[in-house]
Amino acid sequence: MKTISVSDLAEIPIDQRIRLVEDLWDSITESIEEIEIPAWHKTELEKRLREYDLNPNEGAPWSEVKKRIIGRDHHAYSS
């Protein structure tokens, strides 16, 4: 396999670099079962699931959170 440096990548047009990243990500997701999840990720997920089970009405749906984030960013750029 050929090694490519960051400076080599910088010479590639941006649209081709984006496509390269997409292809790279696709190749990673095809091998997802080979990726080991760190123990601390599993621990954190279990903790959050327990918290959700105790208070399922806490928090907000993603659609609501997303609107708030977009609104906040829009407000910051429009002033």
LOVO-20164 format. One line per field, with one value per residue: residue number from 1; z, y, x of N, C-alpha, C in turn; residue in three letters. Coordinates in nm, 2 decimals, always signed. Example, Ala and Ser with C-alpha at 12.3 -4.5 7.8 and 13.67 -1.06 7.14 Angstrom:
<nodes>
resi	[1, 2]
n.up	[+0.78, +0.71]
n.north	[-0.57, -0.22]
n.east	[+1.32, +1.28]
ca.up	[+0.78, +0.71]
ca.north	[-0.45, -0.11]
ca.east	[+1.23, +1.37]
c.up	[+0.78, +0.79]
c.north	[-0.33, +0.00]
c.east	[+1.32, +1.29]
resn	[ALA, SER]
</nodes>
This chain:
<nodes>
resi	[1, 2, 3, 4, 5, 6, 7, 8, 9, 10, 11, 12, 13, 14, 15, 16, 17, 18, 19, 20, 21, 22, 23, 24, 25, 26, 27, 28, 29, 30, 31, 32, 33, 34, 35, 36, 37, 38, 39, 40, 41, 42, 43, 44, 45, 46, 47, 48, 49, 50, 51, 52, 53, 54, 55, 56, 57, 58, 59, 60, 61, 62, 63, 64, 65, 66, 67, 68, 69, 70, 71, 72, 73, 74, 75, 76, 77, 78, 79]
n.up	[+0.00, -0.08, +0.09, +0.18, +0.24, +0.45, +0.33, +0.06, +0.03, +0.06, -0.19, -0.36, -0.52, -0.34, -0.37, -0.45, -0.23, -0.04, -0.15, -0.12, +0.16, +0.21, +0.08, +0.23, +0.48, +0.42, +0.37, +0.63, +0.77, +0.65, +0.77, +1.03, +1.24, +1.31, +1.47, +1.79, +2.07, +2.31, +2.67, +2.84, +2.68, +2.67, +2.94, +2.98, +2.81, +2.92, +3.17, +3.09, +2.97, +3.20, +3.34, +3.16, +3.18, +3.44, +3.43, +3.19, +3.07, +3.08, +2.93, +2.58, +2.25, +1.96, +1.74, +1.85, +2.00, +1.79, +1.65, +1.84, +1.85, +1.59, +1.57, +1.77, +1.65, +1.42, +1.52, +1.63, +1.40, +1.27, +1.39]
n.north	[-0.12, +0.22, +0.50, +0.81, +1.14, +1.41, +1.66, +1.58, +1.51, +1.76, +1.88, +1.77, +1.84, +1.99, +1.88, +1.62, +1.53, +1.53, +1.33, +1.12, +1.10, +1.02, +0.77, +0.64, +0.64, +0.48, +0.24, +0.18, +0.15, -0.08, -0.27, -0.28, -0.46, -0.54, -0.35, -0.27, -0.19, +0.04, -0.04, +0.17, +0.31, +0.13, +0.12, +0.38, +0.40, +0.21, +0.34, +0.57, +0.46, +0.34, +0.57, +0.69, +0.49, +0.53, +0.79, +0.85, +1.06, +1.28, +1.51, +1.58, +1.53, +1.45, +1.60, +1.84, +1.93, +1.97, +2.18, +2.38, +2.41, +2.48, +2.72, +2.87, +2.89, +3.02, +3.26, +3.36, +3.41, +3.59, +3.84]
n.east	[+0.08, +0.05, +0.19, +0.05, +0.10, -0.01, +0.04, +0.05, -0.22, -0.33, -0.29, -0.47, -0.78, -1.05, -1.31, -1.25, -1.11, -1.31, -1.47, -1.29, -1.27, -1.54, -1.54, -1.35, -1.47, -1.70, -1.57, -1.48, -1.72, -1.82, -1.67, -1.75, -1.81, -1.56, -1.45, -1.36, -1.54, -1.47, -1.44, -1.52, -1.70, -1.91, -1.98, -2.06, -2.28, -2.45, -2.50, -2.63, -2.86, -2.98, -3.04, -3.22, -3.42, -3.51, -3.61, -3.79, -3.92, -3.75, -3.53, -3.51, -3.66, -3.46, -3.52, -3.62, -3.40, -3.22, -3.35, -3.32, -3.04, -2.98, -3.12, -2.99, -2.73, -2.80, -2.89, -2.65, -2.50, -2.65, -2.65]
ca.up	[+0.00, -0.09, +0.19, +0.14, +0.34, +0.46, +0.23, -0.06, +0.03, +0.04, -0.33, -0.43, -0.51, -0.22, -0.40, -0.45, -0.09, +0.03, -0.20, -0.06, +0.30, +0.20, +0.05, +0.35, +0.59, +0.38, +0.39, +0.77, +0.81, +0.60, +0.87, +1.17, +1.34, +1.35, +1.56, +1.93, +2.14, +2.44, +2.78, +2.90, +2.60, +2.71, +3.07, +2.97, +2.75, +3.03, +3.27, +3.02, +2.96, +3.33, +3.37, +3.08, +3.23, +3.56, +3.39, +3.04, +3.02, +3.09, +2.80, +2.46, +2.13, +1.88, +1.65, +1.93, +2.03, +1.67, +1.62, +1.93, +1.81, +1.46, +1.61, +1.84, +1.56, +1.33, +1.59, +1.65, +1.28, +1.21, +1.46]
ca.north	[+0.00, +0.35, +0.60, +0.94, +1.24, +1.52, +1.76, +1.52, +1.53, +1.91, +1.91, +1.72, +1.94, +1.97, +1.79, +1.49, +1.50, +1.49, +1.19, +1.02, +1.08, +0.94, +0.63, +0.59, +0.61, +0.37, +0.12, +0.15, +0.10, -0.21, -0.36, -0.23, -0.57, -0.56, -0.24, -0.30, -0.08, +0.05, -0.07, +0.29, +0.35, +0.04, +0.16, +0.51, +0.37, +0.14, +0.44, +0.66, +0.38, +0.33, +0.71, +0.70, +0.40, +0.59, +0.92, +0.85, +1.19, +1.38, +1.54, +1.63, +1.46, +1.50, +1.71, +1.96, +1.97, +2.02, +2.31, +2.48, +2.43, +2.56, +2.85, +2.94, +2.92, +3.12, +3.39, +3.41, +3.46, +3.70, +3.96]
ca.east	[+0.00, +0.13, +0.17, +0.02, +0.12, -0.11, +0.08, +0.00, -0.36, -0.36, -0.27, -0.59, -0.89, -1.14, -1.42, -1.19, -1.07, -1.44, -1.51, -1.20, -1.32, -1.66, -1.50, -1.28, -1.57, -1.78, -1.49, -1.48, -1.85, -1.84, -1.60, -1.79, -1.80, -1.42, -1.42, -1.38, -1.60, -1.40, -1.52, -1.58, -1.82, -2.02, -2.02, -2.14, -2.41, -2.54, -2.54, -2.74, -2.98, -3.04, -3.09, -3.34, -3.53, -3.56, -3.68, -3.81, -3.97, -3.65, -3.46, -3.60, -3.63, -3.35, -3.57, -3.63, -3.27, -3.16, -3.40, -3.26, -2.90, -2.98, -3.17, -2.88, -2.63, -2.85, -2.89, -2.52, -2.45, -2.73, -2.63]
c.up	[+0.00, +0.03, +0.13, +0.25, +0.34, +0.35, +0.09, -0.08, +0.00, -0.11, -0.41, -0.41, -0.40, -0.25, -0.40, -0.31, -0.02, -0.02, -0.14, +0.09, +0.30, +0.17, +0.16, +0.46, +0.55, +0.40, +0.54, +0.82, +0.76, +0.69, +1.01, +1.27, +1.39, +1.45, +1.70, +2.00, +2.28, +2.56, +2.84, +2.82, +2.65, +2.85, +3.06, +2.91, +2.85, +3.13, +3.21, +3.00, +3.09, +3.37, +3.29, +3.14, +3.36, +3.53, +3.24, +2.98, +3.03, +2.95, +2.70, +2.34, +2.04, +1.79, +1.72, +1.96, +1.90, +1.63, +1.71, +1.89, +1.68, +1.49, +1.68, +1.74, +1.46, +1.39, +1.60, +1.52, +1.22, +1.28, +1.42]
c.north	[+0.12, +0.44, +0.74, +1.04, +1.34, +1.63, +1.71, +1.54, +1.67, +1.95, +1.86, +1.82, +1.90, +1.87, +1.64, +1.44, +1.46, +1.36, +1.09, +0.99, +0.99, +0.79, +0.56, +0.55, +0.49, +0.24, +0.08, +0.09, -0.04, -0.31, -0.33, -0.34, -0.59, -0.45, -0.27, -0.18, -0.07, +0.02, +0.05, +0.34, +0.26, +0.09, +0.29, +0.49, +0.30, +0.25, +0.53, +0.58, +0.36, +0.46, +0.73, +0.61, +0.46, +0.72, +0.93, +0.98, +1.30, +1.40, +1.59, +1.55, +1.53, +1.61, +1.84, +2.02, +2.03, +2.16, +2.42, +2.51, +2.51, +2.70, +2.93, +2.98, +3.03, +3.26, +3.44, +3.47, +3.57, +3.83, +4.04]
c.east	[+0.09, +0.09, +0.15, +0.03, +0.00, -0.08, +0.04, -0.15, -0.41, -0.36, -0.39, -0.70, -0.99, -1.25, -1.37, -1.15, -1.20, -1.48, -1.42, -1.24, -1.45, -1.63, -1.43, -1.38, -1.66, -1.70, -1.48, -1.61, -1.88, -1.77, -1.63, -1.78, -1.66, -1.37, -1.45, -1.43, -1.52, -1.49, -1.59, -1.70, -1.94, -2.07, -2.10, -2.27, -2.50, -2.59, -2.65, -2.87, -3.05, -3.11, -3.22, -3.45, -3.59, -3.64, -3.70, -3.86, -3.87, -3.59, -3.56, -3.56, -3.53, -3.40, -3.58, -3.49, -3.20, -3.22, -3.34, -3.11, -2.90, -3.02, -3.06, -2.77, -2.67, -2.85, -2.75, -2.46, -2.53, -2.72, -2.52]
resn	[MET, LYS, THR, ILE, SER, VAL, SER, ASP, LEU, ALA, GLU, ILE, PRO, ILE, ASP, GLN, ARG, ILE, ARG, LEU, VAL, GLU, ASP, LEU, TRP, ASP, SER, ILE, THR, GLU, SER, ILE, GLU, GLU, ILE, GLU, ILE, PRO, ALA, TRP, HIS, LYS, THR, GLU, LEU, GLU, LYS, ARG, LEU, ARG, GLU, TYR, ASP, LEU, ASN, PRO, ASN, GLU, GLY, ALA, PRO, TRP, SER, GLU, VAL, LYS, LYS, ARG, ILE, ILE, GLY, ARG, ASP, HIS, HIS, ALA, TYR, SER, SER]
</nodes>
